[in-house]
Amino acid sequence: MGRKRNARTSLDVGSNDNLDLNSCDDSSKKLKVSQSKFVGAHCSIAGGVSNAVTEAVSLGAKAFALFVRNGRSWKLSPLAEEEANKFKNACKEHGFPPHLILPHGSYLLNCGSTNPETLQKSRDTLIHELQRCESLGLTLYNFHPGSACGEGSLEKCIESIAESIDLAHSKTNFIKTVIENMSCQGSTVGGKLEELKAIIDKVKDKSRVGVCIDTCHAFAAGFDVASEKGYKDFWEKFDTVVGREYLCAMHFNDSKGKLGCHLDRHENIGKGFISKTGFARFMKDSRLNDIPLILETPPNDYSSEIKLLYSLAKT
């Protein structure tokens, strides 16, 4: 099991726009900030889930994400005990605690679907993947909440997502379902913070649900996390609407699209509209300490982007 994180409040970085934690020139304070951040990337499981650990190590990552199965197929197959043990041993050997590993759910999942067959397949897959996570000794599971696909009401979609989470929780023991914010593209749910909170409110066991904030999705949804004021406003609203205690992870992605474009188009760090300056704010924010900060940027050298992000924490 991972270490229990202390709840974070909006006071951790200071109450003004200047990010007081890092305004001084004390090199030891800057070093502490860097060492408190756990940046990684989504790693491949080709050849076995344990290979994701190997890739994470090669990248110099302090956290990582992975699929726990083929995320583009509905076919569900058991996880070999030998492979599960190999994964757990590799994580222990290389110092990756469970709370810094963020499995990603299948892209096929739509737990808010009005199509009975799609909904059933999504729920079966959600349960299967959560059970796999527990077999791997993992404590978090990140997934896209779903979409009504224009055929049902937002309220019914949210209710279906929460019911799916409750069902999956009833079939598992401890895994926490981490809902990802979306970009407000089409009829997807989760682009608005109020929608994330509405799902959480309907989940029975609040201790087993959390949120992952994707920077690109937030920016595309209209939250100006690239500016000082927009960054402050976003987290103040998150704390008020959702609650900082629910923040379990971040996806660090720059945005190809402009503010409020509603397009889920990831860009490499510093090459999109959020910019290096924007990501420096994230990296200097002590409220984001001790959670996985996962890159999902276009094919590139993840190791270079990890180094870049750590350098931004020291500027």
N, C-alpha and C positions, 0 to 999 in steps of 0.2 A: 504494500500500500504506500502511496506517496505521502509526503509531509503535508500536514494540515496548514493551509495558508491563513494568515491573519486577514480579517476583513479590512478592506481599504476604504478610506473616505476621501471626499473631495478636498480635504485639508492637507493631503500628503505632499503636495508640490507647492503649496502656498496659495494664497487667495488672489494674487494678481496675475497679469499676463506675462510677467517677466521670467517665470519659471525660476523662482528664487533658489531652488536646490542647486542649480548649476551656474548661478550668476557670478560666483566668486571664482578666483583663480587657484583655489586649493587643489593641487593635483591629486592628493589622496582622496578627496571627495569625488572627483571625476572618475578615478579608478574604481571606487566603490560602486558608482552608478553602472559602469561597464560590467563589472563582475556580477551585478545583480540581475542582468538581463540574460535571457536564455534564448538566443536566436538559432533557428534551424531552417529546415526546408522539407518539402514533401519528397520522400525517398521511395525508390522502386522496390517492389517485392518480387521481381522476376527471379525465378529460381528458388523462392522460399521467403517467408516473411522475415527471417533472420537476416537476410541480405540488406534489408532496410537499415539495420543497425550498422552494418559494414559501410554502407554508403554515407551515413550520417557522420561516422568517424572520419572518413576520408575527406569530408567537406569542412571539417573543423566545427561542426555543429554542436550546440549545447542542448538542443531539443530537436525533435523531428516529428514528421507526420507520415502516415502510410495508409494504404488500403489494407484491410485484413483479408481480402479475397479479391477476385476479379470483379471490379466495380461496374463493369459494363455488361454483365450477364445476370440473368435471373437464376441460373443454376446454382443450387446450394449443395455444398459437399462438406463432409466433416474435416476438421483440422487434425492432422496427425499429431499425436502426443509428442512424438520425437521432435517434430518441428517446433511445437509450442515450447518445449523445454530448451531447445537450442536458442530460440528467441529470448526467453527469460534469462538464460545464462549470459548471452551476449550483452543484454542491457545491464546486467549486474556487473559484468567485467569492465564495461566501458563507462559506467557511472551515469546511466540514464534512468532516473527514477520515474515511476509511472505518471506522476502529475506533469511531467515535461514531454510526454509522448501523446500525440493527438491523432488517433485514427480518424479517417474521413469516411463517411458513409457513401454507399453506392450512388452514382449520379442518376440511376434509374428510379430511386425512391421518390414517391409522391404520396405522402401520408395524408394529404388533404384532397386527394382525388375523389371525384364524384363517380368515377367508373369503378364498379364493384370488383372487377377482376384486377385492375391496377392497384386498387387499395389493398386487396388481400395479398397480392404479391409483395407490395411494399411493406406491409406489416410482417409478413413471414420473413422477409429479408432483414428488416430492422431487428427482429428478435434473434435471428441467426447471427447477425454481425455483432450484436451486443454480447451474445454468448461466446463468440469467438474472442472478443476483447477480454472477457473474464478468464477464458482459458489461457490467454497470453499474459495474465496478471496486470492488465491495464485498467485504469480507473476513469478515463474520459472517452467519449465518442461524439464526434462532431458531424452534424448532417444539415442539409438544406431542408427547411421545414416543409415546403411543398407549394402547390398551386391549385386553385380551383379550376384552372384552364378555361375560365370564362363561362363555366356551366353552372356554378353554384355561388351562393353568397359567401362573403368574407367570413361571416360569423360561423357558418357551417363548416367551412374549411378549417378554421382555427379549432373548432370543437373536435373535428376529425383528427387533426394533428395531435392534440392533447390526449385524446382517447388512444391513439396509436402508441404514444409514449407510455401511458399508464399500462397498456397491455404488455409492452416490452419489459417494463419494470417488474411486472408480476411474474415474468418468466426468467428473470435474472436476479442477482443478489445485491450488487453494490455499484455497478457501472453507472456513471453519470452521463445523461444525454445532454450534449452541448449544442444549442440551436445557433445556427449562423445567420447573421443579418444579410439581407439581400439588397439588390440595387433598384428595387421598384420597377423592374422590367416586366412588362406584361401583367399577368395576374398572379405573379409570385407573392407569397406572403413573407413578411419579415423585413421589408425595406424600411418600415416605420417602427420606431422603438415601441410605440403603443401596441403594435401587433405582436412583438416578442413578449411583451409583458402580458398580453391577453392569453397567450399560450401558456406561459408560466402559471398564471392565475388558475388555469383549469387543470393543471397537473396536480395529482393528489400528493405525491411526495416531493415537496419543494427542495429537499436536501439532495435529490438526485437529478436536478435539472440546472443548466447553466447557459451561458451565452459566449459565443466567439464573435468578435468584431473583425470583419474584413475591411481594411482601409479603403480599398478600391470600391467595394460595394457601398460603403458609407458615403464616400465622395460622390459617386454616381447617383445616389439616392437624394443628394442635395445638401449633405452636411459638409461644410467647408472646413475640413480638418487640415487644409493646407495653410490656413492663415492663423495668426495668434488668437484673434477673437473667435473665429469659427471653431478652433480646437477647444478653447475653453467652454464655449457654448455647448458643443457636442457632449463633453463629459459631464457638464452640469445637468444637461437634459437626461443623459443616460442615468446618472445617479438619482434623479428625481423620478423618472418614469419607470425604469427597470430596477435599478439598485445595484451599486457597485459589488455587492456580495455575490452577484450572479456571474461576474466576469471571470471566465476560466482560461481564455486563450485569445490570441490575436492572429489574424492572417495579414502579413505585411506585403501588400501589393500596390505599386503605383498604378495610376489610371491613364489609359490611352484616351479616354473620353473626358470632356469638360465637365465642370461642376453641374450636377443635376441632369446629366445626359441619360440616366437610367440604363446605361449599357454596361454589361459585365465584361469589361475588356481590360485585362491585367497588363501592366507594363513593368519593365525593369525599374528598380529603385533609382530615383533621380532622373529618369528619362520621361516621366509623365507629368501630369498636371499637379500632383501632390508635391513633388520636388524633394530634393535633399533637405532643404530647410524644413519642410513639413515632417519628414521622417526623423529629423534631429529632435523635434519636440517629443515624438513618441519615445525615442531612445533615452531622453533625459527625464522622462516622467517616472518617478518612483512608484506610482500607482500600478505600473506595468511590470514591476519586479516579480520574479519567481513564478511566472506563467510562460507557457510556450509561445514564442513569437515566430510564426512559420511563414517562410517565403513560398509563394505559389506563382512566381513570375515566369515569363516566357523562357523557353530553353536558352540557357546561358550558363555562365560559370557561377553556380551558387556560392562556392567558396569565396569568390571575390565580392559578392553582394553581402555575405555575412561579415566579411572584414570591413566593408564600407559602412555597414550599420553600426558596428562597434566603434569605428572611427568617429561617427557622428555623435556618439555619446560623450566624446571627449572634447568636442569643439566648443 
